[in-house]
Amino acid sequence: AHDILTENQDVEVVLTYADELKSSSFLRQCDVKTPRAINSSMNICLHSKTANGKLNGLIILQALSELCSDEVFESFGPNWIKVLWPLLQKSHQVCSGSLGLICSNLRIYARRAPNFPEISKNFTTLVCPIIENLLEVSQEKHPALINDCFSTIKVLFQKYPGSCGSSISHVERFLVKQIDSQPSKLEPALLAECLALRP
């Protein structure tokens, strides 16, 4: 992991490494001690000042968070959200490729977190601010990512309806504007699902 996963590594090499991790049963079967080297290298990348470093870290985080055992998720999950959330907050400093991966990672996290009461309890406090940030990204900073942002909002509506708070009315207003301003970049089916799933 230390040799392959570095902030200067070619993204294609990291993608191949992530595919190898996904295709093997390594992540599903390993205990907490096993992925420490991967997690350590990934964290160095995620805290990198370079766009390439962050991208490499997010690629591996997606593989880890999606396929790791429950034991590993319970152990490392709280730190993963502590890294993802600030990256979303600083979305103006992050490339669109990384933002797409942030959204994907947040969806995985939101789907898995309810199985872990302590992780879920901490995550509920972030749901509303995450939705507000996703709205901001899709409106102002990276409109091309509107479908990624709303796919993530949809999962948050499904998994954490009680934590969406004041963000619900903001989402609703934005979606109604999308209906009125056709053609919209937001997929019609996704728009309809988000409206229907409003908590």
C-alpha positions in Angstrom: 0.0 0.0 0.0 2.8 2.5 0.9 4.4 1.9 -2.5 1.3 2.1 -4.6 -0.9 4.6 -2.8 1.0 7.9 -2.8 -0.2 11.4 -3.6 1.9 11.5 -6.8 0.9 8.1 -8.0 -0.8 7.9 -11.4 -4.6 7.7 -11.0 -4.8 4.7 -13.4 -2.4 2.7 -11.1 -4.6 3.5 -8.1 -7.8 2.6 -9.9 -6.2 -0.8 -10.9 -5.2 -1.3 -7.2 -8.7 -0.5 -6.1 -10.2 -2.9 -8.6 -7.8 -5.7 -7.4 -9.0 -5.0 -3.8 -12.6 -5.1 -4.8 -12.3 -8.4 -6.8 -10.4 -10.2 -4.1 -12.2 -11.2 -0.8 -9.4 -9.5 1.2 -11.5 -6.5 2.3 -14.5 -8.6 3.3 -12.5 -11.0 5.4 -9.8 -8.8 7.0 -9.9 -7.8 10.6 -9.1 -4.4 12.1 -5.3 -4.9 12.1 -5.0 -5.9 8.4 -6.0 -2.7 6.6 -4.0 -0.3 8.8 -1.3 0.2 6.1 -3.9 0.9 3.4 -5.8 3.3 5.7 -2.6 5.1 6.7 -1.5 5.6 3.1 -5.0 6.7 2.2 -5.2 9.3 4.9 -1.9 10.8 3.7 -3.4 11.1 0.3 -6.7 12.6 1.6 -4.8 15.3 3.5 -2.6 16.0 0.5 -2.5 19.6 -0.9 -2.6 18.2 -4.4 -5.8 17.4 -6.4 -4.2 14.1 -7.5 -3.4 13.1 -3.9 -7.0 13.7 -2.8 -8.4 11.8 -5.8 -6.2 8.8 -5.1 -7.3 8.8 -1.4 -10.9 9.0 -2.4 -10.7 6.1 -4.8 -9.3 3.8 -2.1 -11.7 5.1 0.5 -14.6 4.1 -1.8 -13.2 0.5 -2.1 -12.6 0.3 1.7 -15.9 1.8 2.9 -18.0 -0.3 0.4 -16.4 -3.7 0.9 -14.7 -3.8 4.4 -16.1 -6.0 7.1 -18.4 -4.6 9.7 -15.6 -4.7 12.3 -13.4 -2.6 10.1 -16.2 -0.1 9.3 -17.0 0.3 13.0 -13.4 0.9 13.8 -12.4 3.3 11.0 -15.8 4.7 9.9 -15.8 7.6 12.4 -12.5 8.9 11.0 -13.6 8.5 7.4 -16.5 10.9 7.9 -14.2 13.3 9.7 -12.1 13.5 6.5 -15.0 13.5 4.0 -17.0 16.2 5.6 -14.3 18.9 5.5 -13.5 18.0 1.9 -17.2 18.7 1.0 -17.1 21.9 2.9 -14.1 23.1 0.9 -15.6 22.0 -2.4 -14.3 25.1 -4.1 -10.8 23.7 -3.6 -11.7 20.2 -4.9 -11.8 19.1 -8.5 -15.1 17.8 -9.9 -13.7 14.2 -10.1 -13.0 14.3 -6.4 -16.4 15.8 -5.6 -18.1 12.9 -7.5 -16.2 10.5 -5.3 -17.1 12.4 -2.2 -20.7 12.0 -3.1 -20.3 8.3 -3.8 -18.5 7.8 -0.5 -21.2 9.7 1.4 -23.8 7.5 -0.1 -22.0 4.3 1.0 -21.4 5.8 4.4 -25.1 6.7 4.8 -26.2 3.2 3.8 -23.9 1.5 6.2 -23.9 3.8 9.2 -27.5 2.9 10.5 -26.1 -0.6 11.4 -23.8 1.0 13.9 -25.6 3.0 16.6 -22.6 5.1 17.8 -21.5 6.0 14.2 -25.1 6.7 13.2 -25.7 8.9 16.2 -22.7 11.1 15.3 -23.6 11.1 11.6 -27.2 12.4 12.2 -25.7 15.7 13.3 -24.1 16.1 9.9 -27.0 15.2 7.7 -28.6 18.6 7.4 -25.3 20.5 6.8 -24.2 17.9 4.2 -27.5 18.4 2.3 -27.0 22.2 2.4 -23.5 21.8 1.1 -24.6 19.4 -1.7 -27.2 22.0 -2.7 -24.6 24.7 -2.9 -22.3 22.5 -5.0 -25.1 21.6 -7.5 -26.3 25.2 -7.7 -23.1 27.3 -7.8 -19.8 25.5 -7.7 -20.2 22.4 -9.9 -23.6 22.3 -11.6 -22.5 19.3 -13.8 -22.5 17.3 -10.6 -26.2 17.9 -9.9 -27.2 14.2 -10.4 -24.4 13.0 -8.0 -25.5 15.5 -5.4 -29.1 14.6 -5.6 -28.4 10.9 -5.6 -26.7 11.5 -2.3 -29.5 13.6 -1.0 -32.0 10.9 -2.0 -30.0 8.3 0.1 -30.0 10.7 3.1 -33.7 11.2 2.8 -34.2 7.4 2.8 -31.8 6.6 5.6 -32.0 9.7 7.9 -35.4 11.3 7.3 -35.6 12.6 10.9 -32.3 14.4 10.6 -32.9 16.4 7.4 -34.5 19.4 9.3 -34.7 22.8 7.6 -32.8 21.5 4.6 -36.0 19.8 3.3 -37.7 23.1 2.3 -34.5 24.2 0.6 -34.3 21.0 -1.4 -38.0 21.3 -2.3 -37.6 24.9 -3.5 -34.6 23.9 -5.7 -36.5 20.9 -7.2 -39.6 22.9 -8.0 -37.3 25.4 -9.8 -35.9 22.6 -11.8 -39.4 21.6 -12.9 -40.1 25.2 -13.9 -36.8 25.6 -15.8 -36.9 22.6 -18.2 -34.7 21.3 -19.7 -32.9 20.6 -16.4 -29.6 18.8 -16.0 -31.2 16.9 -13.2 -32.6 13.5 -14.3 -36.4 13.6 -14.2 -36.7 10.2 -12.4 -34.2 11.4 -9.7 -36.1 14.7 -9.3 -39.4 12.8 -8.9 -37.8 10.4 -6.4 -36.4 13.2 -4.3 -39.7 15.0 -4.2 -41.5 11.8 -3.3 -39.0 10.9 -0.5 -39.1 14.3 1.2 -39.3 13.4 4.9 
